[in-house]
Every structure is written in C-alpha cells, then in structure tokens.
Amino acid sequence: MTNPSPNDANRPNSAASQFEQQAEQQDPGLLVEFWDFLRYNGKWWMTPILIVLFLVAALLVLNALGLSPFVYTLG
C-alpha cells in the first residue's frame, strides 16, 4: 500500500478537496431532497400516503383556527 504524499490534499481531485467542496455548498432543502429521494429510489408508493397525511394535517389546523363549522360541511 502506498502512503499518501503531502501534495495529495492540494490536488483538485483528492477526496479531501471534494469533501470540502461539497461541505461548502448550500443545503438544497427538505422538499428538494425528498423529491430526489422519490425520483432516484422509485418510492412512488409513498406519495399518496403523504398527500393523505398532509390533508389530515390541514384539516386539523383548520379545526384549531376556529373554522370548524366550515370543515364539518366538507365531510
């Protein structure tokens, strides 16, 4: 096995410099990361579950805001 030379950290393609470049990049955000997860892993079965959970959460928020009479007419 070869020992890395001190100049390896200065090379643009070294693992350390690639790690530093990726660490300095801005985070894409939760929705973008989740979209990439769905797209690259093919977990499309999760989409209807998440939509239903979002709708239930929206109904709970509307209930908490005092819009209960309007929510009950929807059902």
Order of alpha helices (4+ residues) and beta strands (2+ residues): alpha-alpha-alpha-alpha
